[in-house]
Amino acid sequence: MERRRLVAVSGNDGRKQIPAFLRVLWVDPAAAGPTGYGVVESDGLISRMVHYGALFITAKRRKESSGAALQDVHALLSRLIEEYKPDAVAVEAVFAALNVRTALRLAEVRGVVLLAAAQHNIVVHSYSPREVKSSVAGYGHADKRQVQEMVRALLTMEEIPEPSDAADALAVALCHLQAEQTRRRFSLPPVAKQAGRAGSAAIAGLGAVTTSLKGAATRGTYLNLSSLPRIVPTR
């Protein structure tokens, strides 16, 4: 009886293909609290934390003008993009707000994130909170502490990232890295760049949301902002 052997098949040139390097910036928009951000990079085998933190805007600064906080967020994002040169920006796809006022503030900050990415011609990817938790912690309803612990383990960090907003940012960056590595591993078609239209779409979306909210109750209202522009679907 003839015996057969299974031999691993590599690239066409007989050499093992080296995964492409990828760096991701993620931002955790906030209506009133700190805006978390994180930069994570991977060579396809190992992921590491490059930089993370949170932007705290004082009450005094917010009172200076209605757009002061948004200006600071935009300046931060522009500086991070220019300094770390990420290949992609990742944000949460769905926002849920307790009242209309909070919802509008979240929409404004999200619009600034999309605008900054569009100005630097960087593609934006959106992920739901459940997708992020499932990818990082293996459970779609994991709490913040569990997410922080898994982020620390996956990035081999000595300490748990604080504050939790920064840990959330790193978690979404890891989620995108895993999704992108899967796409490359199975030779799936690349996602078309749409960052050039992100800024105008965000502005148009903000206007539509503002108009639709006129006359709505400001208390006891649950609003889902999934109608805002979803730049790149991941699935």
C-alpha positions as CSV (number, residue, x, y, z in Angstrom):
1,M,0.0,0.0,0.0
2,E,1.4,3.3,-1.1
3,R,1.9,5.9,1.7
4,R,1.3,9.5,1.2
5,R,2.7,12.5,3.2
6,L,1.0,15.8,3.8
7,V,3.4,18.7,3.1
8,A,2.8,22.3,4.2
9,V,2.3,24.7,1.2
10,S,3.8,28.1,1.4
11,G,3.9,31.0,-1.0
12,N,4.6,30.7,-4.7
13,D,8.3,31.4,-4.2
14,G,8.6,28.7,-1.5
15,R,9.2,31.2,1.3
16,K,7.0,31.8,4.3
17,Q,5.0,34.9,3.8
18,I,5.6,37.6,6.5
19,P,2.5,39.3,7.8
20,A,2.2,43.0,7.0
21,F,2.8,45.6,9.8
22,L,-0.3,47.4,11.0
23,R,-0.9,50.3,13.4
24,V,-4.3,51.4,14.6
25,L,-5.6,54.5,16.4
26,W,-8.7,54.2,18.4
27,V,-10.7,56.9,20.1
28,D,-13.4,56.6,22.8
29,P,-15.7,59.7,22.4
30,A,-17.3,60.9,25.5
31,A,-20.1,63.4,26.1
32,A,-18.8,64.9,29.3
33,G,-16.1,62.5,30.7
34,P,-12.6,61.9,29.5
35,T,-12.0,61.0,25.8
36,G,-9.9,57.9,25.7
37,Y,-7.4,57.1,23.0
38,G,-4.9,54.4,22.2
39,V,-2.4,53.3,19.6
40,V,-1.7,49.6,19.0
41,E,0.5,48.0,16.4
42,S,1.0,44.4,15.2
43,D,3.3,42.5,12.9
44,G,0.6,39.8,12.5
45,L,2.1,37.7,15.3
46,I,2.6,40.0,18.3
47,S,0.6,43.1,19.2
48,R,2.0,45.8,21.4
49,M,0.8,49.0,23.0
50,V,2.5,52.1,21.5
51,H,0.7,54.9,23.4
52,Y,-2.5,55.4,25.3
53,G,-4.2,58.0,27.5
54,A,-7.3,60.1,28.1
55,L,-8.1,63.7,27.4
56,F,-9.6,65.5,30.4
57,I,-11.3,68.8,29.6
58,T,-12.0,71.1,32.6
59,A,-15.3,72.7,33.3
60,K,-13.7,76.1,32.9
61,R,-12.5,75.2,29.4
62,R,-16.0,74.0,28.4
63,K,-17.5,77.2,29.5
64,E,-15.2,79.3,27.3
65,S,-17.3,78.5,24.2
66,S,-19.7,75.9,22.9
67,G,-17.0,74.4,20.7
68,A,-14.0,74.6,23.0
69,A,-14.1,70.9,24.0
70,L,-14.5,69.8,20.3
71,Q,-11.6,72.0,19.3
72,D,-9.4,70.3,21.9
73,V,-10.5,66.8,20.8
74,H,-9.8,67.7,17.2
75,A,-6.3,69.1,18.1
76,L,-5.5,65.9,20.0
77,L,-6.5,63.6,17.2
78,S,-4.6,65.6,14.6
79,R,-1.5,65.5,16.7
80,L,-1.8,61.7,17.3
81,I,-2.3,61.0,13.6
82,E,0.6,63.1,12.6
83,E,2.9,61.7,15.3
84,Y,2.1,58.0,15.1
85,K,0.9,57.8,11.5
86,P,-1.8,55.0,12.0
87,D,-3.0,52.9,9.1
88,A,-6.6,53.1,10.3
89,V,-8.8,54.7,12.9
90,A,-11.4,52.6,14.8
91,V,-14.5,53.9,16.6
92,E,-17.5,52.3,18.2
93,A,-20.4,51.9,15.8
94,V,-23.4,52.4,18.1
95,F,-24.0,54.9,20.8
96,A,-26.8,54.8,23.3
97,A,-27.7,57.9,25.3
98,L,-30.0,58.4,28.2
99,N,-31.3,61.8,27.0
100,V,-31.3,63.9,23.9
101,R,-28.8,66.4,25.2
102,T,-26.2,63.7,25.9
103,A,-26.9,62.1,22.5
104,L,-26.2,65.3,20.7
105,R,-22.9,65.8,22.6
106,L,-21.8,62.2,21.6
107,A,-22.7,62.9,18.0
108,E,-20.7,66.1,18.0
109,V,-17.6,64.3,19.3
110,R,-18.0,61.4,16.9
111,G,-18.3,63.9,14.1
112,V,-15.0,65.5,15.1
113,V,-13.3,62.0,15.0
114,L,-14.6,61.3,11.5
115,L,-13.5,64.8,10.4
116,A,-10.0,64.4,11.7
117,A,-9.6,61.1,10.0
118,A,-11.0,62.4,6.7
119,Q,-8.6,65.4,6.8
120,H,-5.7,63.0,7.0
121,N,-7.1,60.5,4.4
122,I,-7.4,57.6,6.9
123,V,-10.0,55.0,6.6
124,V,-12.4,54.6,9.6
125,H,-13.7,51.3,10.9
126,S,-16.7,50.9,13.2
127,Y,-17.3,48.2,15.8
128,S,-20.2,47.6,18.2
129,P,-19.4,47.3,21.9
130,R,-20.5,43.7,21.8
131,E,-18.1,42.9,18.9
132,V,-15.2,44.5,20.9
133,K,-15.9,42.6,24.1
134,S,-16.3,39.3,22.2
135,S,-13.1,39.8,20.4
136,V,-11.0,40.8,23.4
137,A,-12.6,39.0,26.3
138,G,-14.5,36.2,24.6
139,Y,-17.8,37.4,26.0
140,G,-20.1,40.1,24.6
141,H,-21.3,41.2,28.0
142,A,-17.9,41.4,29.8
143,D,-17.6,44.3,32.3
144,K,-15.0,47.0,32.2
145,R,-12.7,45.2,34.7
146,Q,-12.6,42.1,32.6
147,V,-11.9,44.1,29.5
148,Q,-9.0,45.9,31.3
149,E,-7.5,42.6,32.4
150,M,-7.7,41.0,28.9
151,V,-6.2,44.2,27.3
152,R,-3.3,44.0,29.8
153,A,-2.7,40.3,29.0
154,L,-3.0,40.6,25.3
155,L,-0.6,43.5,25.1
156,T,1.7,42.1,27.8
157,M,1.5,45.2,29.9
158,E,2.8,45.3,33.4
159,E,-0.1,47.2,34.8
160,I,-3.8,47.4,34.0
161,P,-4.4,50.4,31.7
162,E,-6.1,53.3,33.5
163,P,-8.5,55.0,33.2
164,S,-11.1,52.6,31.8
165,D,-11.7,54.9,28.9
166,A,-8.1,54.3,27.7
167,A,-8.5,50.6,28.2
168,D,-11.6,50.7,26.0
169,A,-9.6,52.5,23.3
170,L,-7.0,49.8,23.4
171,A,-9.6,47.1,23.3
172,V,-11.2,48.4,20.1
173,A,-7.8,48.8,18.5
174,L,-7.1,45.1,19.3
175,C,-10.5,44.2,17.9
176,H,-9.7,45.8,14.6
177,L,-6.2,44.2,14.4
178,Q,-7.8,40.8,14.8
179,A,-10.4,41.5,12.1
180,E,-7.8,42.9,9.7
181,Q,-5.4,39.9,10.3
182,T,-8.3,37.5,9.6
183,R,-9.0,39.4,6.3
184,R,-5.4,39.1,5.2
185,R,-5.0,35.5,6.3
186,F,-7.9,34.4,4.2
187,S,-7.1,36.8,1.3
188,L,-10.4,38.6,1.6
189,P,-10.8,41.7,-0.6
190,P,-9.6,44.9,1.0
191,V,-12.0,47.4,2.4
192,A,-12.4,50.3,0.0
193,K,-11.2,53.7,1.4
194,Q,-14.1,56.0,2.2
195,A,-12.2,58.4,4.5
196,G,-12.5,61.1,1.9
197,R,-16.2,61.2,2.3
198,A,-16.2,60.7,6.1
199,G,-16.0,64.4,7.0
200,S,-18.9,65.5,4.8
201,A,-21.0,62.5,5.7
202,A,-20.4,63.2,9.4
203,I,-21.5,66.8,9.1
204,A,-24.6,65.9,7.1
205,G,-25.4,63.2,9.7
206,L,-25.1,65.6,12.5
207,G,-27.4,68.0,10.8
208,A,-30.0,65.3,10.3
209,V,-29.8,64.1,13.9
210,T,-30.2,67.7,15.2
211,T,-33.2,68.3,13.0
212,S,-34.9,65.0,14.0
213,L,-34.5,65.7,17.7
214,K,-36.4,69.0,17.7
215,G,-39.4,68.7,19.9
216,A,-38.3,65.4,21.6
217,A,-38.3,65.1,25.3
218,T,-35.0,65.8,27.0
219,R,-35.6,63.4,29.9
220,G,-36.5,59.8,30.1
221,T,-35.7,59.3,26.4
222,Y,-33.5,56.6,25.1
223,L,-31.8,57.4,21.8
224,N,-29.8,55.1,19.6
225,L,-27.4,57.0,17.3
226,S,-26.9,54.1,14.9
227,S,-28.3,56.4,12.2
228,L,-25.0,58.3,12.2
229,P,-22.7,57.5,9.3
230,R,-21.2,54.1,9.6
231,I,-18.0,54.5,7.6
232,V,-16.8,51.0,7.0
233,P,-18.9,47.9,7.9
234,T,-16.6,45.2,9.2
235,R,-18.9,42.3,8.6
